[in-house]
Amino acid sequence: MLGALLHCIYPNAKFVHIRRHAVDNLLSIWMTPIQTGLPFVHNRENLVRAFRDYARLADRLAQVLPGNRFKTFTYEDITSSPVPTIEGMLRFLDLEQDPNCFAPENNPRTVRTPSFYQVRQPINTASQAKWKLYEPWLGPFAELLE
């Protein structure tokens, strides 16, 4: 229903979905001091449940939205092969390439998110498979390793 509604409201819109390894994604949320009114981010079981809901929604959108309107890219591809992956995103969105897309660390704007340090680094793979460093302590997150 949501996919159909999005397509009806925005019939010419294109949606880019970035998927990341589930456990890396949740560990990033879990270990980042987030000041939010969303209490689920402080409970690992709730994070797993929320991630499953998100994944179900993303899969459904990919099924119901036209292929030329919804495309999934992975965080791992963006960080491992940024140039071809970002070029693919820009092509999908019918946008011209801009050198700044490949070097976001050069953006002088103020960043007011928990990732303020990370966005000042060149695109890198340092956060890929980071979950392996914490494997003995994953707890409920380990459910998402299947």
Backbone as numpy.savetxt, mean C-alpha at the origin, in Angstrom:
# Nx Ny Nz CAx CAy CAz Cx Cy Cz
-21.10 -4.17 -4.59 -21.92 -2.98 -4.59 -21.05 -1.71 -4.59
-20.02 -1.70 -3.74 -19.15 -0.52 -3.69 -18.48 -0.27 -5.03
-17.99 -1.35 -5.66 -17.34 -1.21 -6.96 -18.26 -0.61 -7.99
-19.50 -1.09 -8.03 -20.48 -0.56 -8.98 -20.79 0.90 -8.67
-20.90 1.20 -7.38 -21.17 2.58 -6.97 -20.02 3.51 -7.37
-18.80 3.08 -7.11 -17.64 3.89 -7.51 -17.63 4.13 -9.01
-17.91 3.07 -9.76 -17.89 3.20 -11.22 -19.02 4.11 -11.71
-20.17 4.05 -11.06 -21.29 4.93 -11.45 -21.00 6.39 -11.12
-20.43 6.62 -9.94 -20.15 8.00 -9.53 -18.98 8.58 -10.31
-17.96 7.75 -10.54 -16.76 8.18 -11.24 -16.51 7.26 -12.44
-17.33 7.35 -13.48 -17.22 6.38 -14.58 -15.90 6.44 -15.34
-15.21 7.55 -15.29 -13.94 7.67 -16.01 -12.72 7.60 -15.10
-12.96 7.39 -13.80 -11.86 7.36 -12.85 -11.06 6.07 -13.00
-9.78 6.20 -12.71 -8.90 5.04 -12.67 -8.39 4.91 -11.24
-8.39 3.69 -10.74 -7.99 3.41 -9.37 -6.72 2.60 -9.36
-5.72 3.10 -8.64 -4.47 2.37 -8.46 -4.47 1.81 -7.04
-4.26 0.53 -6.96 -4.21 -0.15 -5.67 -2.79 -0.64 -5.45
-2.22 -0.31 -4.30 -0.88 -0.77 -3.97 -1.02 -1.84 -2.89
-0.61 -3.05 -3.21 -0.68 -4.16 -2.27 0.73 -4.44 -1.74
0.81 -4.68 -0.46 2.09 -5.00 0.19 1.95 -6.32 0.92
3.07 -7.00 1.12 3.05 -8.25 1.89 2.29 -7.98 3.18
1.32 -8.83 3.47 0.41 -8.60 4.60 1.14 -8.38 5.92
2.08 -9.24 6.25 2.72 -9.14 7.56 3.65 -7.93 7.62
4.34 -7.63 6.54 5.16 -6.40 6.53 4.27 -5.18 6.72
3.12 -5.20 6.08 2.19 -4.08 6.19 1.72 -3.91 7.63
1.28 -5.00 8.24 0.77 -4.91 9.61 1.86 -4.59 10.62
3.05 -5.13 10.43 4.15 -4.78 11.33 4.47 -3.29 11.25
4.41 -2.75 10.05 4.65 -1.32 9.89 3.63 -0.50 10.68
2.38 -0.88 10.60 1.33 -0.18 11.35 1.56 -0.38 12.85
1.81 -1.63 13.25 1.97 -1.98 14.67 3.14 -1.23 15.31
4.24 -1.07 14.57 5.45 -0.49 15.16 5.56 1.02 14.98
4.59 1.61 14.30 4.62 3.05 14.09 3.73 3.73 15.12
4.27 4.69 15.85 3.43 5.38 16.84 2.39 6.26 16.13
1.21 5.74 16.02 0.14 6.45 15.31 -0.80 7.08 16.33
-0.98 8.37 16.21 -1.93 9.08 17.06 -3.24 9.17 16.29
-4.13 8.25 16.59 -5.39 8.21 15.87 -6.51 7.80 16.81
-7.70 8.08 16.41 -8.86 7.66 17.18 -9.30 6.25 16.80
-8.48 5.56 16.03 -8.82 4.21 15.59 -8.17 3.20 16.54
-8.90 2.71 17.53 -8.29 1.82 18.52 -7.83 0.48 17.96
-8.36 0.06 16.81 -7.98 -1.24 16.27 -6.50 -1.31 15.91
-5.83 -0.18 15.69 -4.42 -0.21 15.30 -3.51 -0.61 16.45
-4.05 -0.69 17.65 -3.25 -1.06 18.81 -3.52 -2.49 19.27
-4.22 -3.26 18.44 -4.55 -4.63 18.79 -4.26 -5.51 17.57
-3.34 -6.47 17.73 -2.91 -7.28 16.59 -4.03 -8.12 15.99
-4.91 -8.67 16.83 -6.03 -9.46 16.29 -6.93 -8.58 15.43
-7.18 -7.37 15.90 -8.01 -6.44 15.13 -7.34 -6.02 13.83
-6.02 -5.85 13.86 -5.30 -5.52 12.63 -5.41 -6.65 11.61
-5.30 -7.88 12.06 -5.43 -9.02 11.15 -6.83 -9.02 10.55
-7.84 -8.83 11.37 -9.23 -8.80 10.89 -9.43 -7.66 9.88
-8.89 -6.49 10.20 -9.03 -5.33 9.29 -8.29 -5.60 7.98
-7.13 -6.25 8.06 -6.39 -6.53 6.83 -7.17 -7.52 5.96
-7.76 -8.52 6.57 -8.55 -9.48 5.79 -9.73 -8.79 5.11
-10.37 -7.86 5.83 -11.49 -7.11 5.24 -11.00 -6.25 4.07
-9.89 -5.57 4.26 -9.31 -4.76 3.18 -8.99 -5.62 1.96
-8.35 -6.78 2.19 -7.95 -7.65 1.07 -9.18 -8.15 0.33
-10.24 -8.49 1.06 -11.48 -8.93 0.43 -12.07 -7.81 -0.43
-12.06 -6.59 0.09 -12.58 -5.45 -0.66 -11.75 -5.21 -1.92
-10.43 -5.22 -1.78 -9.56 -4.98 -2.94 -9.78 -6.05 -4.00
-9.89 -7.30 -3.58 -10.14 -8.38 -4.54 -11.48 -8.20 -5.24
-12.47 -7.78 -4.49 -13.80 -7.58 -5.08 -13.78 -6.42 -6.08
-13.10 -5.34 -5.73 -13.01 -4.21 -6.66 -12.30 -4.63 -7.95
-11.28 -5.45 -7.82 -10.57 -5.93 -9.01 -11.48 -6.79 -9.88
-12.43 -7.49 -9.26 -13.36 -8.33 -10.01 -14.44 -7.52 -10.73
-14.95 -6.49 -10.07 -16.14 -5.82 -10.61 -15.83 -4.56 -11.42
-14.71 -3.91 -11.15 -14.39 -2.71 -11.92 -13.75 -3.14 -13.24
-14.00 -2.39 -14.30 -13.37 -2.74 -15.58 -11.84 -2.74 -15.45
-11.19 -3.63 -16.18 -9.74 -3.77 -16.12 -8.98 -2.51 -16.47
-9.60 -1.65 -17.27 -8.92 -0.41 -17.62 -9.21 0.70 -16.61
-9.85 0.34 -15.49 -10.18 1.33 -14.46 -9.57 1.00 -13.10
-9.11 -0.24 -12.91 -8.56 -0.65 -11.61 -7.34 -1.51 -11.87
-6.22 -1.16 -11.25 -5.00 -1.93 -11.46 -4.24 -2.01 -10.14
-3.74 -3.19 -9.85 -2.96 -3.42 -8.64 -1.48 -3.46 -8.97
-0.71 -2.76 -8.17 0.74 -2.81 -8.22 1.20 -3.25 -6.84
2.40 -3.77 -6.73 2.86 -4.19 -5.40 3.95 -3.25 -4.90
3.95 -3.10 -3.60 4.99 -2.33 -2.92 6.35 -2.92 -3.23
6.41 -4.25 -3.25 7.67 -4.93 -3.50 8.20 -4.61 -4.90
7.32 -4.54 -5.90 7.77 -4.15 -7.25 8.20 -2.69 -7.30
7.45 -1.84 -6.61 7.81 -0.42 -6.59 9.20 -0.22 -6.00
9.49 -0.94 -4.91 10.77 -0.74 -4.24 11.91 -1.52 -4.90
11.61 -2.63 -5.55 12.66 -3.43 -6.21 12.98 -2.92 -7.60
11.96 -2.53 -8.32 12.11 -2.08 -9.72 11.30 -0.81 -9.90
11.72 0.28 -9.24 10.90 1.48 -9.25 10.63 2.06 -10.64
11.64 2.10 -11.49 11.44 2.78 -12.78 10.38 2.09 -13.62
10.49 0.78 -13.92 9.45 0.19 -14.75 8.08 0.14 -14.07
8.07 -0.03 -12.75 6.79 -0.10 -12.05 6.10 1.25 -12.04
6.82 2.30 -11.73 6.23 3.64 -11.72 5.85 4.06 -13.13
6.67 3.71 -14.12 6.30 3.99 -15.51 4.99 3.29 -15.86
4.82 2.04 -15.40 3.58 1.31 -15.65 2.38 1.98 -15.00
2.56 2.48 -13.78 1.48 3.21 -13.11 1.09 4.46 -13.89
2.12 5.22 -14.29 1.84 6.46 -15.02 1.15 6.17 -16.35
1.59 5.12 -17.03 0.93 4.73 -18.29 -0.54 4.37 -18.04
-0.77 3.56 -17.01 -2.14 3.17 -16.67 -3.01 4.40 -16.42
-2.45 5.39 -15.74 -3.19 6.61 -15.40 -3.19 7.66 -16.51
-2.55 7.33 -17.63 -2.44 8.28 -18.75 -1.76 9.58 -18.32
-0.73 9.45 -17.50 0.02 10.61 -17.03 1.40 10.61 -17.65
1.93 11.80 -17.85 3.29 11.91 -18.37 4.29 11.63 -17.25
5.43 11.12 -17.66 6.48 10.88 -16.68 7.06 12.19 -16.19
7.39 12.20 -14.93 8.04 13.34 -14.32 9.20 12.78 -13.51
10.40 13.30 -13.69 11.56 12.76 -12.96 11.35 12.72 -11.44
10.52 13.62 -10.93 10.27 13.65 -9.48 9.56 12.39 -8.97
8.87 11.70 -9.86 8.21 10.45 -9.46 9.22 9.39 -9.06
10.42 9.48 -9.56 11.44 8.47 -9.32 12.39 8.86 -8.18
12.24 10.05 -7.66 13.10 10.54 -6.56 12.25 11.34 -5.58
11.28 10.70 -4.92 10.41 11.45 -4.02 11.15 12.09 -2.85
12.36 11.59 -2.56 13.14 12.16 -1.45 13.55 13.60 -1.72
13.48 14.03 -2.97 13.86 15.41 -3.32 12.72 16.41 -3.15
11.55 15.93 -2.80 10.40 16.81 -2.62 10.63 17.69 -1.39
10.61 19.01 -1.54 10.90 19.90 -0.40 9.72 20.14 0.54
8.54 19.64 0.18 7.37 19.90 1.02 7.49 19.26 2.40
6.84 19.86 3.36 6.81 19.34 4.72 6.01 18.05 4.75
6.49 17.10 5.52 5.79 15.82 5.68 5.36 15.73 7.14
4.08 15.55 7.36 3.55 15.49 8.72 2.87 14.15 8.98
3.53 13.10 8.59 3.02 11.75 8.84 4.10 10.98 9.59
3.74 9.84 10.15 4.76 9.04 10.85 5.90 8.59 9.94
5.72 8.67 8.64 6.77 8.24 7.72 7.66 9.39 7.26
7.69 10.48 8.03 8.44 11.67 7.62 9.90 11.38 7.32
10.53 10.47 8.07 11.93 10.14 7.81 12.06 9.28 6.56
11.20 8.30 6.45 11.26 7.35 5.35 11.08 8.03 3.99
10.20 9.01 3.90 9.96 9.65 2.61 11.12 10.53 2.16
12.07 10.76 3.02 13.26 11.53 2.65 14.41 10.63 2.19
14.15 9.33 2.11 15.15 8.37 1.65 14.85 8.00 0.19
15.87 7.68 -0.57 15.61 7.17 -1.93 14.77 5.89 -1.85
14.03 5.59 -2.88 13.26 4.35 -2.93 14.22 3.19 -2.71
13.87 2.30 -1.78 14.77 1.19 -1.44 13.98 -0.03 -0.98
14.68 -1.12 -0.81 14.04 -2.38 -0.43 14.20 -2.71 1.05
14.65 -1.78 1.85 14.96 -2.05 3.26 13.78 -2.61 4.06
12.56 -2.28 3.66 11.40 -2.74 4.42 10.74 -3.98 3.82
11.36 -4.56 2.82 10.82 -5.79 2.25 11.20 -6.97 3.13
10.24 -7.86 3.34 10.44 -9.07 4.13 11.02 -8.78 5.51
10.74 -7.61 6.02 11.23 -7.23 7.34 10.61 -8.10 8.43
9.46 -8.67 8.11 8.77 -9.52 9.08 9.65 -10.68 9.53
10.56 -11.12 8.69 11.41 -12.26 9.03 12.28 -11.98 10.26
12.59 -10.71 10.48 13.38 -10.34 11.65 12.58 -10.52 12.95
11.27 -10.54 12.82 10.40 -10.59 13.99 9.59 -11.89 14.05
9.96 -12.85 13.25 9.16 -14.07 13.12 8.78 -14.72 14.45
9.69 -14.84 15.41 9.30 -15.48 16.68 8.23 -14.71 17.46
8.05 -13.44 17.15 7.14 -12.59 17.91 5.93 -12.11 17.10
5.66 -12.75 15.99 4.56 -12.29 15.12 3.19 -12.46 15.73
3.03 -13.45 16.55 1.72 -13.69 17.17 0.64 -13.84 16.11
-0.48 -13.13 16.26 -1.59 -13.26 15.31 -1.22 -12.91 13.86
-0.20 -12.10 13.67 0.19 -11.74 12.31 0.63 -12.96 11.49
1.12 -13.99 12.19 1.60 -15.20 11.50 0.49 -15.88 10.71
-0.78 -15.64 11.08 -1.91 -16.20 10.33 -1.88 -15.77 8.87
-1.31 -14.62 8.61 -1.33 -14.06 7.25 -0.14 -14.51 6.41
0.67 -15.41 6.92 1.82 -15.89 6.16 1.45 -16.94 5.13
0.24 -17.49 5.22 -0.15 -18.53 4.25 -0.16 -18.02 2.83
